[in-house]
Amino acid sequence: MPRMTARNRHEHHRASTPLELFFDLCFVVAVAQAGARLVHALAEGHVLAGLAGYATVFFAIWWAWMNFTWFASAYDTDDALYRVVTLVQITGVLILAAGVPRAFDAGDFTIAVVGYIVMRLALTSQWLRAALTSQDPDERRACLRYAAGLVVCQLGWVGVLFVPNSQHTWVFPLLVVAELSVPMIAERQYTTTWHPHHIAERYGLFTLIVLGETVSAATIAVQEALDEHDELGDLLPLAAGGLLIVFAAWWIYFAVPIHDHLTSNRQAFVWGYGHYVVLASAAAIGAGMEVAIEQTVGKAHISSHAAASAVTVPAALFLLTVWLLHSRHFKRGAAQQLALPVAALAIVACTFAGRAAVPLAGAVAALTVAVGWTLNRRRPEAPAAP
């Protein structure tokens, strides 16, 4: 078996590989499926069920991506065996994506779990390969803990298939905690050689993909609405507001060099786990735009306030979480620190503007970027963050 040597954590010019980019793009299918089901639930007024289903399904998508990303950052050998095993993981991702609608609508996770089994078998073999070829006892133990943790957690998810749907509300949180605990337990005595710059780039690229999916979903929704209804005067401000929100989200997320902050596992775990909210809210903005468009043309049987909240709430959550995770570490003074939290509150307040809510929220998001840029111009020593 070819040796799987850990990557150098301080190597220069570490960038995402074409295989990693291919892996990310395959997740677009799963993200789109989750967003589409959320749109349907919200448009029909099933808010709580829709949010619960979305949160559960998106966790499965996000965690599958996380498992691969952190392993690859430490052990990507890019040899033939590594590539083939990664392609098997991609196959599991596509199976997971195929199971999203059934899991969301009926609580049937059979197909999703099968997809996870395929992914987990591949990833477990990668960790075992790293353990078998390691010359460091501490590293070998960490790799074996990862492999064991994956197997135990996966057995737990298989067991969920035999648990009545009514019991999922308490079983799922337990398994989620178990999943999140695996890296912390595995790296108790040995820190895998994940690369801060590489990890920051990987998260940034996945955020870009999610934001791109948001734009795509909203564009298709506008196109379909125009094909079926003559509502151009109402749809154009809505589309413009949504676009401003996405543009501002991109600007704000990429305004700071976060890799300089990721210096330890403690910081990296908080930052990495927190991205569940960042990514889920970014994808939900697109779903919210679709709901707002459907409400505008009379296809969604909900109030204008409810439709507006489908956009404003995830947009505000995105801004607030990005500030909590990394923007605040680069702020100087109260004005800079308060910019994003105040903007998040203002965007939520736009909800009560009815059909003008999304255009107003877009204006607030754009103004937030402008204010942040101005504040940083006045403080040359501070990073260029809104």
C-alpha positions in Angstrom: 0.0 0.0 0.0 1.4 3.4 -0.9 2.3 5.4 2.1 0.0 8.3 3.1 2.2 10.9 4.6 0.7 13.8 6.4 1.0 17.2 4.7 3.2 20.0 6.0 1.0 22.4 7.9 3.2 25.3 6.9 3.8 24.5 3.3 3.6 27.6 1.0 1.0 28.2 -1.8 -1.3 25.4 -0.6 -4.4 25.6 -2.7 -7.5 23.5 -3.4 -7.0 20.8 -5.9 -9.2 20.1 -9.0 -10.5 16.9 -7.2 -11.6 19.0 -4.2 -13.4 21.4 -6.5 -15.1 18.5 -8.2 -16.1 17.2 -4.8 -17.6 20.6 -3.8 -19.5 21.0 -7.1 -21.2 17.6 -6.6 -22.7 19.0 -3.3 -24.6 21.6 -5.4 -27.1 18.9 -6.2 -27.8 18.1 -2.5 -27.9 21.8 -1.5 -30.4 22.5 -4.4 -32.6 19.6 -3.3 -32.7 20.9 0.3 -33.5 24.4 -0.8 -36.3 23.2 -3.1 -38.0 21.3 -0.3 -37.7 24.3 2.0 -39.4 26.5 -0.6 -42.3 24.1 -0.9 -42.7 23.8 2.9 -42.6 27.6 3.5 -44.9 28.4 0.6 -47.5 26.0 2.0 -47.2 27.6 5.4 -45.5 24.6 7.1 -42.9 26.7 8.7 -41.8 24.6 11.7 -41.8 21.3 9.8 -40.0 22.9 6.9 -37.3 24.5 9.1 -36.8 21.2 11.1 -36.5 19.2 7.9 -34.1 21.7 6.4 -31.9 21.9 9.5 -31.7 18.1 9.6 -31.0 17.5 5.9 -28.5 20.4 5.7 -26.6 19.0 8.6 -26.2 15.8 6.8 -24.9 17.6 3.7 -22.6 19.9 5.6 -21.1 17.2 7.8 -20.3 15.0 4.9 -18.5 17.9 3.3 -16.7 18.7 6.6 -15.5 15.1 7.0 -13.8 15.0 3.7 -12.4 18.6 3.8 -10.5 18.3 7.1 -9.1 14.9 6.2 -7.9 16.2 2.8 -6.3 19.2 4.3 -4.1 16.9 6.4 -3.6 13.9 4.2 -4.3 14.7 0.5 -1.6 12.6 -1.3 -3.3 13.0 -4.6 -2.1 9.6 -5.8 -4.2 7.1 -7.8 -5.6 5.3 -4.7 -6.6 8.5 -3.0 -8.3 9.8 -6.1 -10.3 6.5 -6.6 -11.4 6.5 -3.0 -12.5 10.1 -3.2 -14.5 9.3 -6.3 -16.3 6.7 -4.3 -17.1 9.3 -1.7 -18.5 11.5 -4.4 -20.8 8.6 -5.4 -22.0 8.5 -1.8 -22.7 12.3 -2.0 -24.9 11.8 -5.1 -26.8 9.0 -3.4 -27.3 11.3 -0.4 -28.6 14.0 -2.7 -31.1 11.6 -4.3 -32.4 10.8 -0.8 -32.9 14.4 0.3 -36.5 14.8 -0.9 -37.7 11.6 0.7 -35.9 12.5 4.0 -37.3 16.0 4.0 -40.9 15.2 3.1 -41.5 11.8 4.7 -38.8 11.5 7.3 -37.5 8.4 5.4 -33.7 8.5 5.6 -33.0 5.2 4.0 -31.4 6.5 0.8 -29.6 9.2 2.6 -28.1 6.7 5.1 -27.1 4.4 2.2 -25.2 7.4 0.7 -23.5 8.0 4.0 -22.5 4.4 4.3 -20.8 4.6 0.9 -19.0 7.9 1.9 -18.1 6.5 5.4 -16.6 3.3 4.0 -14.4 5.3 1.7 -13.4 7.8 4.4 -12.8 5.1 7.0 -10.4 3.3 4.6 -8.6 6.6 4.2 -8.1 7.0 7.9 -7.0 3.4 8.2 -4.5 3.9 5.4 -3.1 6.9 7.2 -2.8 4.9 10.4 -1.2 1.9 8.8 1.5 4.0 7.1 2.2 6.4 10.0 5.5 6.2 11.8 4.2 8.3 14.7 2.3 6.4 17.5 0.3 9.4 18.5 -0.7 10.1 14.9 -1.6 6.5 14.4 -3.9 6.5 17.5 -5.6 9.7 16.3 -6.3 8.2 12.9 -7.6 5.0 14.4 -9.9 7.1 16.7 -11.3 8.9 13.7 -11.9 5.5 11.9 -13.6 4.1 15.0 -15.7 7.2 15.6 -16.9 7.1 12.0 -17.9 3.5 12.2 -19.7 3.9 15.6 -21.6 7.0 14.5 -22.6 5.4 11.2 -24.0 2.4 13.1 -26.0 4.8 15.1 -27.5 6.3 11.9 -28.3 2.9 10.6 -30.1 2.2 13.8 -32.2 5.4 13.3 -33.8 3.6 10.3 -35.5 1.2 12.8 -36.7 4.0 15.1 -40.2 5.4 14.7 -40.3 8.9 13.2 -41.9 10.2 16.4 -38.7 9.4 18.3 -36.4 11.2 15.8 -36.7 14.5 17.7 -34.5 13.2 20.5 -32.4 10.6 18.7 -31.1 13.0 16.1 -29.6 15.5 18.6 -27.8 12.7 20.3 -26.2 11.5 17.1 -25.3 15.0 16.1 -23.5 15.5 19.4 -21.7 12.2 18.8 -20.7 13.2 15.3 -19.4 16.6 16.5 -17.4 15.0 19.3 -15.4 12.6 17.1 -12.8 15.2 16.0 -12.3 16.5 19.5 -11.9 13.1 20.9 -9.6 11.9 18.1 -7.3 14.9 18.4 -7.0 14.9 22.1 -3.3 14.1 22.1 -2.4 14.7 18.4 -3.4 17.5 16.1 -3.7 16.5 12.5 -1.8 18.7 10.1 -4.7 20.7 8.6 -3.5 23.7 6.8 -5.0 27.1 8.0 -4.9 28.8 4.6 -6.1 25.7 2.8 -9.0 25.3 5.2 -10.0 28.9 4.9 -9.9 28.7 1.1 -12.0 25.5 1.2 -14.7 27.0 3.3 -14.6 30.1 1.2 -15.1 28.1 -2.0 -18.0 26.2 -0.6 -19.6 29.4 0.6 -19.2 30.7 -3.0 -20.9 27.6 -4.3 -23.8 28.0 -1.9 -24.2 31.7 -2.8 -24.0 30.8 -6.4 -26.8 28.3 -5.9 -28.8 31.0 -4.2 -28.5 33.3 -7.2 -29.3 30.5 -9.6 -32.4 29.4 -7.7 -33.7 33.0 -7.5 -33.0 33.7 -11.2 -34.9 30.6 -12.2 -37.8 31.5 -10.0 -38.0 35.0 -11.5 -37.9 33.5 -15.0 -40.7 31.1 -14.3 -42.8 33.8 -12.7 -42.3 36.1 -15.7 -43.3 33.2 -18.0 -46.6 32.6 -16.2 -47.5 36.1 -14.9 -47.1 39.7 -15.9 -45.7 41.0 -12.7 -42.5 42.7 -13.9 -43.0 45.8 -11.9 -43.2 43.8 -8.6 -40.5 41.2 -9.5 -37.7 43.6 -10.6 -37.4 45.4 -7.2 -37.6 42.0 -5.5 -34.8 40.5 -7.7 -32.7 43.7 -7.2 -33.0 43.5 -3.4 -32.1 39.8 -3.4 -29.1 40.4 -5.6 -27.8 43.2 -3.3 -28.2 40.9 -0.3 -26.1 38.2 -2.0 -23.5 40.7 -3.2 -23.2 42.1 0.3 -22.9 38.6 1.8 -20.0 37.9 -0.5 -18.3 41.1 0.3 -18.6 40.7 4.0 -17.6 37.1 4.1 -14.4 37.6 2.1 -13.4 40.9 3.7 -10.9 39.5 6.2 -8.0 37.1 6.0 -9.4 34.5 8.4 -6.6 32.0 8.0 -4.4 34.2 10.2 -6.9 33.6 13.1 -6.9 29.8 12.8 -3.9 29.0 14.9 -5.3 26.1 17.1 -7.8 23.3 17.1 -9.9 25.2 19.6 -10.3 28.2 17.3 -10.7 26.0 14.2 -13.4 23.8 15.7 -15.5 26.8 16.8 -15.0 28.5 13.4 -15.6 25.3 11.4 -18.7 24.1 13.3 -20.1 27.6 13.2 -20.1 27.5 9.4 -23.1 25.2 9.6 -25.2 28.3 10.3 -23.3 30.4 7.7 -23.8 27.9 4.9 -27.4 26.9 5.9 -28.5 30.6 6.1 -26.7 31.4 2.8 -28.6 28.6 1.0 -31.8 29.6 2.8 -31.6 33.2 1.3 -32.1 31.7 -2.1 -35.0 29.5 -0.9 -36.5 32.6 0.7 -36.2 34.5 -2.5 -38.2 31.8 -4.3 -40.9 32.0 -1.6 -41.1 35.8 -1.9 -41.4 35.5 -5.7 -44.2 32.9 -5.4 -46.0 35.0 -2.9 -45.8 38.0 -5.2 -47.4 36.2 -8.1 -50.0 34.5 -5.9 -48.6 31.0 -5.9 -47.7 30.9 -2.2 -50.6 31.0 0.3 -48.9 33.0 3.0 -48.8 36.7 4.0 -46.4 39.2 2.6 -44.7 39.5 6.0 -44.2 35.7 6.2 -42.7 35.7 2.7 -40.4 38.6 3.5 -39.2 36.9 6.7 -38.1 33.9 4.5 -35.4 36.3 3.1 -34.7 38.7 5.9 -34.3 36.2 8.7 -31.6 34.0 7.0 -29.9 37.2 5.6 -29.7 38.7 9.1 -28.5 35.3 10.5 -25.7 35.1 7.9 -24.4 38.6 8.8 -24.6 38.0 12.5 -22.8 34.6 12.3 -20.1 35.9 10.0 -19.4 38.6 12.5 -19.3 36.2 15.4 -17.0 33.7 13.7 -14.4 35.9 12.2 -15.2 39.6 11.3 -15.2 40.7 15.0 -11.6 39.5 15.4 -10.5 42.1 12.9 -12.7 45.1 14.1 -11.3 48.2 15.7 -13.6 50.3 17.9 -17.3 50.2 18.8 -18.4 51.6 15.4 -16.8 48.8 13.5 -17.9 46.1 16.0 -21.5 47.2 15.9 -21.9 47.6 12.1 -22.9 44.0 11.3 -25.1 43.3 14.4 -27.0 46.6 13.8 -27.3 45.7 10.2 -28.7 42.3 11.1 -31.4 43.9 13.3 -32.2 46.5 10.6 -32.7 43.7 8.0 -35.0 41.8 10.4 -37.0 45.1 10.9 -37.4 45.3 7.1 -39.7 42.3 7.4 -42.6 44.5 8.4 -42.4 46.6 5.2 -44.4 44.0 3.4 -43.6 43.7 -0.4 -41.0 46.4 0.0 -39.1 44.3 2.6 -36.6 42.6 0.3 -35.6 45.8 -1.6 -35.2 47.6 1.7 -33.2 44.7 3.1 -31.0 44.8 0.0 -30.5 48.5 0.5 -29.5 48.0 4.2 -27.0 45.2 3.2 -25.4 47.5 0.5 -25.3 50.4 3.0 -23.6 48.1 5.5 -20.8 47.4 3.1 -20.5 51.1 2.2 -20.3 52.1 5.9 -17.8 49.4 6.7 -15.6 50.5 3.8 -15.8 54.1 5.0 -14.9 53.2 8.5 -11.9 51.3 7.4 -10.8 54.2 5.2 -10.7 56.3 8.3 -8.6 53.6 10.1 -5.8 52.6 7.7 -4.4 50.2 10.2 -7.5 48.1 10.3 -8.3 45.3 7.9 -10.7 46.1 5.1 -13.8 44.5 6.7 -17.3 45.9 6.5 
